[in-house]
Amino acid sequence: MKRKTGIERQIANYINQEEEVKEMCRDYVFNTYLSRSSGDYKEALDHILGDMYLLESMEEYESCLILKEILKDFG
């Protein structure tokens, strides 16, 4: 079984984190999407939106919250 890194533990407990830690988690997750999208912000945000809907349908609400708040950051 793989052990979780510090950021993975913080993301897993996102809802209970202090705002400063939540912001760090959102930055980390967004940068992961951005990297997978070869630096294309629009593509990264499109992937986030798609994954948010998928996670919501799977009732993965905490992960969905992170993505929702990332999208909110972009207004």
Sequence and secondary structure as in RCSB ss.txt:
>XXXX:A:sequence
MKRKTGIERQIANYINQEEEVKEMCRDYVFNTYLSRSSGDYKEALDHILGDMYLLESMEEYESCLILKEILKDFG
>XXXX:A:secstr
     HHHHHHHTGGGS HHHHHHHHHHHHHHHHHHTTT HHHHHHHHHHHHHHHHHTT HHHHHHHHHHHHHT 
